[in-house]
Structures are given as structure tokens and as C-alpha cells.
């Protein structure tokens, strides 16, 4: 449960130039956004990478909940550490944000504290969402990232729900055998710009891994194959998207699988 500090204490802290605690900042944000604490799921906060006087807060507000499934709104704000004032905010409906849980459910939300340098004066930060299922014989996990940058008194999403990690496989729960496919996308910023923002370089790695008993009876992983390729995300004036040639290649691979 979040703790709401007294207004007198907050006034004294502001006079002394002290930062409010993380719990106090979350309380302030939820009060300003009129969010009922009982309707929240994941709530996370991190000091803003580009400005230590500000904090990023991500709030999952449950929009709809039924047996075995749910949908959530996403609230992302930047708040001043000393005053608790929201300076920038972003909201997205459950209809478009991908924050849904059913057989595959949201398992975690984190804030990426890396600084994504867009140009000489603008930076972006990331919000990561991890999903998984509960299947032991057929486990599935994936993690996505969305990037945001300041725009006047709001936040603009410039990379939407891009997959960073995905693994799936088959497990024999009665013996030491499992086979997994895994993809990892590692992002880094380029110095080359498109429409005013630096391109994002993606190192795409695909691997196949099996678990089998070795001659000593130990159950160990063995990497069968690894392939890597480079991809590029370019800013189209609104959002980042993969270059057309890579999109066509990915779609062709999916059609043949």
C-alpha cells in the first residue's frame, strides 16, 4: 500500500529543497491522475536518466477484469522530485497499448534507464513489458520496449511495443529434455539521422538450445545454432519503424515457417 505523506511535511521538504520519497511521488501522481489504488496493477518508478531532478512513473490501471483475463490502461508521467508536480504525461487505452492478460499475461513492467540519444538536444527513455504463459510443457516468454520523448507538456511514443526478447519451446516435464528457440534484439543508437532523429541499430540474434543429460547424468543446455543479423529502425516523422527491406524479409520468413 502506498503511503500519503502530510502536506505540512511536503511543504517543509520543498523549503529545504529535499526530494520526496518514491512512495510520495507515486501518491502525488495517482492523486493528480485520479487513479484508485485498488484499480492498479504494476506501478514502477525510476529517476529520469537525463535529469536527476525528475522521476519517471509508469502505472498500470486495470480497465477491465474478468475471470482469467484483464485489460489495462497505461499511464506514464514525469514528475518533479521536490514538488511532486507532473510536468509531462502520457495515456493510452487498453484498446491499443497491448496491455492485455489472458493465457499469455503481463508478468512485469520496468523502466529502461538507458539514455537513447535522439539528437543533440533530445533523449528518449524506455518502458519494458514482459509477458509469459503458465505452460510447463510449452513455455513462452517475450519482452517489449516502447520509447518516449518529451513534447511540450506531454510524452510522445516514438517506438511502439518493439520485441526485445522472445523464447518458446517444448519441455518433457518427466525427463531431462527441452528444446527452445530464442530471439534477442539489442538496441544501440547510430550517428546517422533520419527525419531529425538518430537511427536505431538492432543486433538480431536467433538461437536454438536443447537440454539433455550428459554422460555424467547432469542436465545441461547445449546451443545448437546461432545466427545474427543487423537491422535498422528509422524515424518516419512520427515513430520508428524497421527499414522496408528487413520488414519484407521478416514477413517472408514467417510465411515459410
BAFI-3210 file (N, C-alpha, C; in Angstrom, 3 decimals, decimal comma, padded with zeros to 6 digits):
// residues 257
n [1|2|3|4|5|6|7|8|9|10|11|12|13|14|15|16|17|18|19|20|21|22|23|24|25|26|27|28|29|30|31|32|33|34|35|36|37|38|39|40|41|42|43|44|45|46|47|48|49|50|51|52|53|54|55|56|57|58|59|60|61|62|63|64|65|66|67|68|69|70|71|72|73|74|75|76|77|78|79|80|81|82|83|84|85|86|87|88|89|90|91|92|93|94|95|96|97|98|99|100|101|102|103|104|105|106|107|108|109|110|111|112|113|114|115|116|117|118|119|120|121|122|123|124|125|126|127|128|129|130|131|132|133|134|135|136|137|138|139|140|141|142|143|144|145|146|147|148|149|150|151|152|153|154|155|156|157|158|159|160|161|162|163|164|165|166|167|168|169|170|171|172|173|174|175|176|177|178|179|180|181|182|183|184|185|186|187|188|189|190|191|192|193|194|195|196|197|198|199|200|201|202|203|204|205|206|207|208|209|210|211|212|213|214|215|216|217|218|219|220|221|222|223|224|225|226|227|228|229|230|231|232|233|234|235|236|237|238|239|240|241|242|243|244|245|246|247|248|249|250|251|252|253|254|255|256|257]
n.u [000,850|000,460|001,937|000,642|002,053|001,998|000,733|002,019|004,546|005,471|005,623|007,679|009,773|009,988|010,748|013,243|014,457|014,453|014,103|011,077|009,989|009,993|007,535|005,924|005,979|004,698|002,186|001,405|001,279|-000,747|-002,889|-003,143|-003,822|-006,194|-006,483|-007,624|-006,196|-006,855|-007,408|-005,093|-002,305|000,784|003,115|005,699|008,789|011,464|014,409|014,717|016,718|018,073|017,819|018,300|016,652|014,124|011,526|010,504|007,384|005,514|002,312|000,065|-003,233|-006,054|-008,451|-010,461|-011,615|-011,930|-012,781|-009,841|-008,807|-007,695|-007,632|-005,686|-005,156|-002,502|-000,459|001,945|004,225|006,226|007,648|008,309|010,881|011,035|008,697|006,575|005,066|003,482|005,050|005,096|003,057|001,544|-000,990|-002,573|-005,063|-006,459|-007,235|-005,349|-002,767|-001,677|-001,608|-002,690|-003,987|-004,283|-004,322|-001,676|000,108|000,699|003,744|005,628|006,663|009,069|011,272|013,411|016,555|018,538|019,950|018,553|019,814|018,509|019,033|021,133|019,865|017,687|016,404|015,407|013,469|012,840|010,045|009,536|007,775|007,025|005,890|004,354|003,464|001,722|002,412|004,000|004,912|004,997|006,429|006,376|007,736|008,056|009,442|008,823|009,636|008,856|009,526|009,837|009,603|010,033|007,533|006,519|004,212|003,689|004,196|005,623|005,113|007,554|008,601|006,973|006,074|008,125|009,703|012,041|012,962|012,351|011,223|010,492|009,282|009,568|009,052|009,927|008,449|008,929|011,465|014,970|014,844|014,582|013,687|014,423|013,666|015,101|015,022|016,817|016,870|019,072|019,468|021,013|022,239|022,616|024,782|023,754|021,164|017,597|014,955|015,503|016,031|018,307|019,132|018,181|020,131|019,857|020,818|020,105|019,604|019,318|018,763|019,048|018,399|019,041|018,240|019,784|020,640|023,992|027,015|027,568|025,199|024,122|021,925|022,188|022,368|022,662|023,864|022,686|022,618|023,396|022,410|023,034|021,989|021,948|019,770|017,838|016,212|014,289|013,318|010,189|009,101|006,998|007,026|009,430|010,372|011,040|013,380|012,208|013,193|014,004|011,616|010,165|011,731|011,433|008,646|008,514|009,982|008,303|006,043|007,009|007,439]
n.v [-001,191|002,261|005,100|008,115|011,163|013,821|017,115|019,214|018,163|017,803|020,464|021,432|019,846|020,786|023,423|023,002|022,047|019,350|016,058|014,331|011,126|007,973|006,651|008,782|010,380|008,669|008,546|011,232|011,385|009,521|010,670|013,098|012,101|010,916|008,183|005,209|003,423|000,743|-000,158|-000,568|-002,219|-003,150|-000,796|001,337|003,120|005,285|007,262|009,918|009,348|011,418|013,629|014,156|015,415|014,743|012,223|009,215|007,695|004,783|003,551|000,937|000,816|-000,956|-001,663|-003,394|-006,417|-009,828|-013,268|-014,947|-013,163|-009,842|-006,273|-003,323|000,186|002,414|004,602|007,061|009,147|012,114|013,477|016,139|015,941|017,391|018,902|017,280|017,722|016,989|017,120|016,179|013,971|010,819|008,891|005,822|003,862|000,620|-000,564|-000,164|-000,338|-002,851|-003,966|-006,487|-009,376|-012,847|-016,127|-015,757|-013,596|-010,372|-010,041|-008,431|-005,003|-002,661|000,189|001,420|002,511|003,385|005,942|007,053|008,638|010,939|013,185|016,136|017,581|016,172|013,378|009,957|007,644|004,290|002,026|-001,121|-004,163|-007,319|-010,524|-013,740|-017,273|-019,872|-022,425|-025,484|-027,651|-026,298|-023,642|-020,031|-016,857|-013,324|-010,031|-006,579|-003,263|000,182|003,426|006,753|010,317|013,706|016,138|019,244|019,630|016,988|013,429|011,708|008,790|007,089|004,725|001,759|-000,826|-002,742|-005,833|-007,133|-009,493|-012,975|-016,209|-019,645|-023,019|-026,649|-028,870|-031,791|-032,765|-034,884|-035,793|-035,134|-033,205|-030,646|-028,261|-025,213|-022,201|-019,044|-015,516|-012,472|-009,009|-006,438|-003,080|-000,107|003,254|005,053|007,359|008,379|010,232|010,246|012,081|013,907|012,455|010,201|007,094|003,793|001,095|-002,394|-005,398|-008,487|-011,597|-015,042|-018,166|-021,730|-023,970|-026,862|-029,029|-031,717|-034,875|-035,264|-037,308|-037,658|-037,663|-035,214|-032,443|-030,365|-027,288|-027,004|-025,239|-025,221|-023,818|-020,549|-017,512|-014,290|-011,002|-007,700|-005,002|-002,041|000,655|003,315|006,736|007,885|010,357|010,311|007,844|005,252|002,779|-000,429|-000,713|-001,050|-003,242|-005,075|-005,589|-006,876|-009,157|-010,374|-010,877|-012,671|-014,803|-015,561|-016,422|-018,727|-020,402]
n.w [000,000|-000,762|000,830|001,944|002,438|004,872|004,133|005,383|005,937|003,325|002,483|004,121|003,198|000,562|001,032|002,063|-000,126|-000,528|-001,914|-002,559|-001,331|-003,128|-002,793|-001,998|-004,306|-006,116|-004,887|-005,228|-008,025|-008,642|-007,341|-008,763|-011,258|-010,745|-010,045|-008,705|-006,120|-005,695|-008,176|-009,524|-011,138|-011,901|-010,660|-011,195|-010,650|-011,607|-011,368|-013,662|-016,464|-017,851|-016,290|-013,061|-011,294|-011,732|-011,895|-013,465|-013,754|-014,121|-014,516|-014,242|-014,873|-014,157|-016,481|-017,238|-015,949|-015,942|-015,278|-015,576|-017,451|-018,383|-019,039|-019,427|-018,786|-019,740|-017,952|-018,052|-016,544|-015,991|-013,179|-010,896|-008,512|-006,101|-005,776|-006,507|-008,717|-011,770|-014,840|-017,437|-019,333|-020,333|-021,809|-022,632|-024,135|-023,322|-025,622|-027,583|-026,530|-026,005|-023,500|-022,249|-020,617|-020,651|-021,536|-022,126|-020,187|-018,591|-016,988|-015,830|-015,432|-016,356|-016,146|-018,546|-017,924|-019,583|-021,660|-024,557|-027,128|-029,200|-030,751|-030,710|-028,703|-027,724|-025,914|-025,310|-023,318|-022,098|-021,716|-020,523|-021,065|-019,866|-020,851|-020,296|-020,413|-018,554|-019,065|-018,562|-020,275|-022,726|-022,684|-022,935|-023,500|-023,686|-024,237|-024,514|-025,735|-025,451|-026,616|-025,364|-025,630|-024,520|-025,242|-025,416|-022,865|-022,660|-023,261|-025,963|-027,792|-029,527|-030,363|-030,747|-028,762|-029,342|-029,942|-027,732|-026,676|-027,000|-026,324|-026,872|-026,578|-026,172|-023,509|-021,839|-019,110|-017,481|-017,755|-018,473|-020,841|-023,181|-025,660|-027,101|-028,869|-029,369|-029,523|-029,577|-029,463|-029,614|-028,867|-030,141|-030,512|-033,539|-035,348|-037,581|-039,012|-039,521|-040,634|-038,574|-036,239|-034,664|-036,188|-035,064|-034,281|-034,627|-033,270|-034,172|-032,838|-033,209|-031,714|-031,165|-028,595|-026,669|-023,945|-022,464|-020,947|-019,924|-020,153|-017,520|-016,303|-015,759|-016,287|-018,839|-020,780|-024,355|-027,028|-030,221|-032,654|-033,846|-035,167|-036,481|-037,340|-038,774|-038,212|-038,931|-037,398|-038,425|-038,116|-039,033|-038,972|-037,257|-035,790|-034,954|-037,318|-038,832|-041,509|-044,851|-046,390|-044,462|-043,152|-045,195|-045,501|-042,979|-042,962|-045,085|-044,026|-041,927|-043,322|-044,473|-042,363]
ca.u [000,000|001,240|001,787|000,462|002,675|001,221|001,054|002,984|005,854|005,870|005,997|008,997|010,739|010,189|011,513|014,630|014,951|014,598|013,277|010,081|010,308|009,348|006,133|005,229|005,827|003,656|000,919|001,096|000,899|-002,041|-003,901|-003,332|-004,439|-007,472|-006,437|-007,918|-005,125|-007,377|-007,537|-003,770|-001,521|002,184|003,457|007,154|009,362|012,914|014,904|014,834|018,147|018,666|017,626|018,159|015,663|012,807|011,303|009,534|006,480|004,630|001,195|-000,919|-004,575|-006,887|-009,652|-011,487|-011,105|-012,858|-012,110|-008,816|-008,327|-007,803|-007,098|-005,232|-004,694|-001,130|-000,167|003,384|004,402|007,467|007,235|009,405|011,192|010,868|007,336|005,552|004,253|003,641|005,432|004,802|002,281|001,116|-002,035|-003,011|-006,165|-006,208|-007,579|-004,211|-001,436|-001,189|-001,533|-003,756|-003,575|-005,200|-003,426|-000,374|-000,219|001,744|004,499|006,439|006,908|010,272|011,674|014,778|017,274|019,497|019,590|018,517|020,086|017,843|019,839|021,957|019,080|016,553|016,662|014,223|013,602|012,042|009,199|009,544|006,709|007,321|004,726|004,656|002,331|001,918|002,542|005,289|005,416|005,182|006,615|006,525|008,042|008,593|009,547|008,766|010,020|008,333|010,350|009,093|010,388|009,243|006,997|005,778|003,895|003,257|005,197|005,271|005,649|008,234|008,808|005,781|005,925|009,099|010,129|013,454|013,321|011,264|011,630|009,403|009,853|008,887|009,734|009,457|008,475|009,273|012,857|015,840|014,884|013,838|014,206|013,957|014,103|015,215|015,474|017,189|017,151|019,841|019,377|022,044|021,955|023,529|025,011|023,072|019,817|016,501|013,910|015,893|016,357|019,294|018,649|018,440|020,709|019,364|021,524|019,102|020,247|018,413|019,492|018,336|019,039|018,414|018,709|019,832|021,582|025,326|027,494|027,603|023,826|023,706|021,046|022,849|021,963|023,609|023,452|022,854|022,908|023,217|022,519|022,877|021,872|021,772|018,573|017,851|014,950|014,386|012,202|009,433|008,471|006,070|007,519|010,481|009,936|012,122|013,528|011,304|013,806|014,002|010,225|009,800|012,455|010,803|007,343|008,757|010,389|007,123|005,173|007,603|007,564]
ca.v [000,000|003,480|005,973|009,519|011,985|015,003|018,294|020,016|017,547|018,099|021,875|021,557|019,238|021,679|024,568|022,573|021,558|017,898|015,264|013,464|009,707|007,338|006,407|010,068|010,787|007,814|009,032|012,502|011,109|008,843|011,659|014,044|011,382|010,382|006,722|004,478|002,451|-000,629|-000,490|-000,588|-003,449|-002,779|000,622|001,383|004,464|005,391|008,617|010,162|009,221|012,651|014,708|013,526|016,155|014,251|010,779|008,607|006,745|004,030|002,999|000,089|000,957|-002,037|-001,128|-004,438|-007,657|-010,950|-014,496|-015,423|-012,165|-008,438|-005,245|-002,220|001,458|002,761|005,983|007,305|010,557|012,626|014,270|016,825|015,240|018,217|019,436|016,284|018,224|016,299|018,049|015,552|012,743|010,035|007,909|005,020|002,951|-000,826|-000,994|-000,017|-000,408|-004,226|-004,385|-007,453|-010,639|-013,989|-017,288|-015,095|-012,489|-009,439|-010,590|-007,394|-003,743|-001,983|001,398|001,299|003,712|003,809|007,163|006,899|009,984|011,109|014,203|016,888|018,176|015,338|011,999|009,134|006,579|003,137|001,263|-002,517|-005,021|-008,741|-011,414|-015,175|-018,136|-020,741|-023,797|-026,150|-028,363|-025,372|-022,294|-018,930|-015,589|-012,263|-008,711|-005,499|-001,935|001,364|004,586|008,002|011,546|014,859|017,017|020,267|019,114|015,594|012,470|011,141|007,452|007,095|003,317|001,132|-002,245|-003,477|-007,030|-007,231|-010,875|-013,937|-017,616|-020,613|-024,350|-027,837|-029,434|-033,063|-032,492|-036,114|-036,171|-034,011|-032,847|-029,455|-027,607|-023,830|-021,194|-017,770|-014,354|-011,307|-007,794|-005,491|-001,764|000,909|004,434|005,403|008,790|008,759|010,703|010,221|012,998|014,628|011,567|009,161|005,734|002,797|-000,142|-003,587|-006,665|-009,537|-012,902|-016,186|-019,367|-022,956|-024,546|-028,062|-029,549|-033,180|-035,431|-035,568|-038,632|-037,716|-037,635|-033,845|-031,847|-029,123|-026,729|-027,058|-024,336|-025,933|-022,891|-019,123|-016,638|-012,870|-010,078|-006,306|-004,328|-000,605|001,342|004,705|007,582|008,305|011,637|010,055|006,720|004,429|001,534|-001,135|-000,445|-001,876|-004,496|-006,011|-005,980|-007,857|-010,397|-010,977|-011,400|-013,850|-015,892|-016,004|-017,151|-020,035|-021,209]
ca.w [000,000|-000,835|001,980|001,609|003,466|005,232|003,334|006,141|005,729|001,957|002,410|004,741|002,294|-000,578|001,518|002,255|-001,407|-000,448|-002,813|-001,958|-001,481|-004,269|-002,448|-002,007|-005,701|-006,694|-004,331|-005,883|-009,413|-008,681|-006,942|-009,873|-012,379|-010,253|-010,156|-007,477|-005,855|-005,785|-009,597|-010,142|-011,195|-011,702|-010,534|-011,067|-010,738|-011,728|-011,617|-015,103|-016,797|-018,353|-015,325|-011,740|-010,501|-012,137|-011,801|-014,383|-013,095|-015,019|-013,734|-014,917|-014,303|-014,686|-017,124|-017,312|-015,360|-015,912|-014,858|-016,492|-018,406|-017,973|-019,921|-018,585|-019,333|-019,359|-017,585|-017,884|-016,211|-015,425|-012,029|-010,211|-007,261|-004,896|-005,655|-006,811|-009,825|-013,048|-015,906|-018,727|-019,113|-021,492|-021,515|-023,778|-023,841|-023,428|-026,979|-028,497|-025,903|-025,890|-022,094|-022,032|-019,998|-020,686|-021,440|-022,034|-019,292|-018,207|-015,866|-015,194|-016,126|-015,873|-016,859|-019,059|-017,504|-020,602|-022,373|-026,009|-027,635|-030,491|-031,433|-029,764|-027,615|-027,311|-025,494|-025,067|-022,323|-022,472|-020,793|-020,950|-020,532|-020,077|-020,870|-020,317|-020,126|-017,387|-019,542|-018,334|-021,461|-023,857|-022,137|-023,889|-022,852|-024,541|-023,623|-025,485|-025,280|-026,119|-026,306|-025,198|-025,525|-024,096|-026,278|-024,652|-021,526|-022,782|-023,718|-027,259|-028,046|-030,827|-030,721|-030,190|-028,432|-030,147|-029,224|-027,369|-026,303|-027,156|-026,350|-026,854|-026,724|-025,688|-022,352|-021,291|-017,669|-016,764|-018,005|-018,814|-022,255|-023,571|-026,860|-027,126|-029,826|-028,656|-030,277|-028,764|-030,219|-028,815|-029,493|-029,925|-031,314|-034,621|-035,545|-038,821|-038,710|-040,485|-040,170|-037,369|-035,118|-034,948|-036,436|-034,026|-034,807|-033,932|-033,464|-034,030|-032,620|-033,085|-031,293|-030,789|-027,406|-026,130|-022,653|-022,440|-019,965|-020,440|-019,753|-016,056|-015,805|-015,472|-017,289|-019,236|-022,080|-025,466|-028,091|-031,492|-033,743|-033,568|-036,336|-036,154|-038,464|-038,382|-038,689|-038,650|-037,185|-038,860|-037,696|-040,219|-038,663|-036,149|-034,988|-035,558|-037,940|-039,496|-042,930|-045,652|-046,832|-043,343|-042,934|-046,213|-045,203|-041,797|-043,371|-045,921|-043,139|-041,179|-044,240|-044,772|-041,134]
c.u [000,878|000,938|001,680|001,048|001,827|001,659|002,078|004,400|006,370|006,333|007,387|010,082|011,031|011,011|012,991|015,243|015,152|013,687|012,262|010,498|009,575|007,869|005,325|004,990|004,738|002,285|000,461|000,593|-000,486|-003,176|-004,198|-004,057|-005,787|-007,556|-006,673|-006,851|-005,596|-007,510|-006,177|-003,174|-000,080|002,316|004,958|007,642|010,874|013,275|015,140|016,308|018,817|018,542|017,322|017,168|014,239|012,744|010,263|008,688|005,590|003,572|000,304|-002,248|-005,489|-008,206|-010,797|-010,881|-012,213|-012,091|-011,123|-008,306|-008,485|-007,233|-006,762|-004,900|-003,239|-001,020|001,342|003,559|005,844|007,064|008,457|009,629|010,925|009,434|006,252|004,626|004,545|003,942|005,109|004,012|001,838|000,058|-002,340|-004,048|-005,733|-006,520|-006,376|-002,848|-000,866|-001,107|-002,735|-003,187|-004,678|-004,348|-001,968|-000,605|000,990|002,419|005,327|006,474|008,159|010,515|013,131|015,523|018,401|019,011|019,674|018,629|019,535|018,572|020,571|021,173|017,962|016,996|015,334|014,527|012,639|011,181|009,113|008,393|007,044|006,033|005,200|003,356|002,652|002,140|003,939|005,776|005,680|005,328|006,827|006,732|008,423|008,574|009,572|009,275|009,285|009,188|009,500|010,059|009,458|008,780|006,046|005,488|003,384|004,455|004,703|005,913|006,250|008,676|007,744|005,950|006,859|009,640|011,646|013,892|012,102|011,848|010,407|010,002|008,962|009,719|009,099|009,575|008,872|010,718|013,675|015,873|014,025|014,494|013,581|014,484|014,102|015,668|015,743|017,490|017,831|019,900|020,586|021,771|023,051|023,754|024,312|021,618|018,861|015,371|014,220|016,279|017,378|018,610|018,955|018,952|020,222|020,250|020,538|019,810|019,183|019,230|018,536|019,101|018,288|019,031|018,641|020,800|022,928|025,776|027,575|026,208|023,327|022,882|021,583|022,352|023,065|023,061|023,745|023,220|022,630|023,363|022,303|022,725|021,638|020,493|018,661|016,419|015,147|013,129|011,495|008,759|007,484|006,594|008,696|009,849|011,119|012,162|012,739|011,911|013,822|012,588|009,812|010,469|011,805|009,464|007,502|009,142|009,193|006,197|005,670|007,776|006,281]
c.v [001,230|004,365|007,407|010,351|013,217|016,193|019,166|019,484|017,864|019,544|022,084|020,972|020,148|022,890|024,224|022,067|020,060|017,213|014,470|012,008|009,149|007,102|007,700|010,556|009,972|008,248|010,305|012,274|010,481|009,781|012,618|013,396|010,771|008,867|006,108|003,404|001,011|-001,095|-000,565|-001,987|-003,105|-001,256|000,696|002,816|004,378|006,864|008,781|010,178|010,533|013,826|014,121|014,260|015,707|012,734|010,355|007,624|006,092|003,331|002,166|000,254|-000,075|-001,467|-002,124|-005,729|-008,689|-012,186|-014,950|-014,406|-010,761|-007,545|-004,033|-000,977|001,656|004,264|006,093|008,795|010,844|013,628|014,904|016,199|016,065|018,683|018,393|016,729|017,431|017,331|017,509|014,273|012,122|009,047|007,136|004,005|001,497|-001,342|-000,973|-000,275|-001,815|-004,742|-005,271|-008,724|-011,668|-015,245|-016,832|-013,790|-011,603|-009,935|-009,534|-006,145|-003,120|-000,734|001,234|002,599|004,106|005,104|006,910|008,299|010,124|012,117|015,003|017,390|017,291|013,915|011,263|008,149|005,459|002,592|-000,159|-003,276|-006,459|-009,553|-012,866|-015,957|-019,014|-022,188|-024,344|-026,902|-027,453|-023,930|-021,258|-017,641|-014,562|-010,939|-007,656|-004,204|-000,888|002,543|005,855|009,178|012,683|015,666|018,008|019,718|017,675|014,715|011,868|009,766|007,425|005,695|002,522|-000,372|-003,130|-004,652|-007,031|-008,673|-011,767|-015,335|-018,510|-022,003|-025,457|-028,458|-030,770|-032,949|-033,717|-036,565|-034,926|-033,846|-031,614|-028,871|-026,219|-023,090|-019,858|-016,668|-013,211|-010,155|-006,785|-004,157|-000,902|002,064|004,681|006,911|009,300|009,101|010,490|011,061|013,588|013,774|010,522|007,822|004,847|001,530|-001,321|-004,777|-007,781|-010,889|-013,970|-017,416|-020,509|-023,619|-025,810|-028,393|-031,071|-033,625|-035,672|-036,925|-038,795|-037,688|-036,252|-033,295|-030,473|-028,624|-026,866|-026,189|-024,993|-024,990|-021,463|-018,365|-015,202|-012,067|-008,675|-005,760|-002,846|-000,110|002,802|005,469|008,123|009,663|011,533|008,981|006,057|003,186|000,893|-000,757|-001,469|-003,215|-005,539|-006,491|-007,072|-009,201|-011,135|-011,606|-012,655|-015,052|-016,455|-016,834|-018,551|-020,929|-021,982]
c.w [000,000|000,369|001,523|002,728|003,717|004,399|004,047|005,937|004,329|001,802|002,986|003,840|001,105|-000,178|001,635|000,948|-001,428|-001,449|-002,012|-002,170|-002,693|-004,000|-002,495|-003,440|-006,393|-006,197|-005,033|-007,307|-009,489|-008,279|-008,097|-011,046|-012,010|-010,447|-008,783|-007,277|-006,021|-007,234|-010,295|-010,136|-010,878|-011,621|-010,283|-011,253|-010,825|-011,919|-013,116|-015,502|-017,196|-017,384|-013,954|-010,837|-010,816|-012,004|-012,831|-013,583|-014,154|-014,163|-014,643|-014,194|-014,955|-015,197|-017,093|-016,794|-015,306|-015,483|-015,935|-017,492|-017,838|-019,069|-019,061|-019,401|-018,930|-019,110|-017,388|-017,639|-015,834|-014,355|-011,374|-008,839|-006,012|-004,697|-005,840|-007,930|-011,098|-014,133|-017,296|-018,461|-020,428|-021,023|-022,788|-023,321|-023,988|-024,825|-027,913|-027,859|-025,761|-024,470|-021,768|-021,419|-020,162|-020,527|-021,399|-021,274|-019,005|-016,937|-015,137|-016,070|-015,517|-016,714|-017,258|-018,752|-018,463|-021,252|-023,873|-026,611|-029,046|-031,367|-030,355|-028,557|-027,079|-026,983|-025,340|-023,943|-022,693|-021,341|-021,338|-020,289|-020,887|-019,951|-020,803|-020,183|-018,917|-017,786|-019,238|-019,575|-022,652|-023,354|-023,235|-023,109|-023,907|-023,791|-024,716|-024,868|-026,106|-025,680|-026,299|-025,118|-025,123|-025,308|-025,598|-023,258|-021,565|-023,136|-025,033|-027,409|-029,443|-031,264|-029,997|-030,029|-029,257|-029,340|-029,002|-027,171|-026,517|-027,094|-026,229|-027,044|-026,224|-024,578|-021,998|-019,776|-016,852|-016,981|-018,300|-020,324|-022,472|-024,811|-026,950|-028,353|-029,095|-029,606|-029,312|-029,709|-029,299|-029,546|-029,164|-030,879|-032,346|-034,633|-036,806|-038,507|-039,876|-039,906|-038,798|-036,181|-035,560|-035,217|-035,226|-034,696|-033,967|-034,287|-033,138|-033,944|-032,435|-032,703|-030,986|-029,651|-027,004|-024,775|-022,716|-021,350|-020,621|-019,889|-018,243|-015,439|-015,449|-016,625|-017,660|-020,587|-023,118|-026,599|-029,439|-032,630|-033,293|-034,881|-035,878|-037,440|-037,933|-039,007|-038,308|-038,471|-037,552|-038,443|-038,933|-040,048|-037,526|-035,214|-035,704|-036,171|-038,645|-040,977|-043,731|-046,024|-045,717|-043,052|-043,921|-045,949|-044,041|-042,180|-044,223|-045,062|-042,390|-042,059|-044,514|-043,546|-040,865]
res [x|x|x|x|x|x|x|x|x|x|x|x|x|x|x|x|x|x|x|x|x|x|x|x|x|x|x|x|x|x|x|x|x|x|x|x|x|x|x|x|x|x|x|x|x|x|x|x|x|x|x|x|x|x|x|x|x|x|x|x|x|x|x|x|x|x|x|x|x|x|x|x|x|x|x|x|x|x|x|x|x|x|x|x|x|x|x|x|x|x|x|x|x|x|x|x|x|x|x|x|x|x|x|x|x|x|x|x|x|x|x|x|x|x|x|x|x|x|x|x|x|x|x|x|x|x|x|x|x|x|x|x|x|x|x|x|x|x|x|x|x|x|x|x|x|x|x|x|x|x|x|x|x|x|x|x|x|x|x|x|x|x|x|x|x|x|x|x|x|x|x|x|x|x|x|x|x|x|x|x|x|x|x|x|x|x|x|x|x|x|x|x|x|x|x|x|x|x|x|x|x|x|x|x|x|x|x|x|x|x|x|x|x|x|x|x|x|x|x|x|x|x|x|x|x|x|x|x|x|x|x|x|x|x|x|x|x|x|x|x|x|x|x|x|x|x|x|x|x|x|x|x|x|x|x|x|x]
***
